[in-house]
Amino acid sequence: MRDLIRRMDGCDTAEKLNDEVLMPFALALEKVCGARGYVMNIYGETSNIVFSGNTEDTEAIYQIVEAYMDDQADDD
C-alpha cells in the first residue's frame, strides 16, 4: 500500500496517474484473475473495482456505473 501511495502521489495529473499506476494495475489484475478464472468485485470505503473476465460484461458494468454516476450528479 505504501509503495502504491508513493507512486500515485508522484503523478501530478489524472492522465499520468492513469498511465503510470492505474492501467498497469488493471492489466496485472486482468492477467492474474483471468488466468485463475476469478470473477470479483473489490470494494473499499469509497471505491469499487470489478473484474468480470468477459468483455461484454465489462462494457455493461461500465454503462451501469456511468449511468449511476450521472444520476448522482443530476441530484446535486
ABEGO torsion letter per residue (X at the ends): XAAAAAAAAABABAAAAAAAAAAAAAAAAAAAAAAAGBBBBBBBAABBBBBAGBAAAAAAAAAAAAAAAAAAAAAX
